[in-house]
Amino acid sequence: MIDIILPIYNSPKETKNCISSIIKNTDNDKYNLYLLDDCSTDKEIQEITMYFSGNHDNIHTIKNKTNLGFPGNVNQGFSLSSNDVVILNSDTIVTKHWLENLKLAAETHQSIAAVGPLSNYGIISSVPSIYESVNN
């Protein structure tokens, strides 16, 4: 079992798309998803998080009483887990076999403590490209 931590602050469309991609592309019995709402001011976030947690046993909503900021929100997520953890930004769209592939990479050697994906639109995880202006 892997715990997916999704820190959320506003961005309802992106958040909904992220959660939907996780459900679509991840085996239901392989993960718990923690929706960590960090005092979003957009009321639609509460509707989205409650909808998904109300319709999926493995999805849980936590709404902070005060804004903890990204690091505090992620640390809170770690405190909820006793499993391996994946942290996703709420604008992430995952693809087929994403979780299995991360798990396989993490388990290739006992000295590996953390793994991360490559992205087509990330700062530190992007695939190097001569077409850098594509993402600008």
Protein Blocks (a to p, Z undefined) as FASTA:
>chain_A
ZZdddddeejkllmmmmmmmmmmmocfklcccddddehiablklmmmmmmmmmmomkbcc
dddfbdebjmlmmmmmmmmpcbdcddddfkbccdehklmmmmmmmmmpfklmbdcdddfb
bfklcccdfklmlmZZ
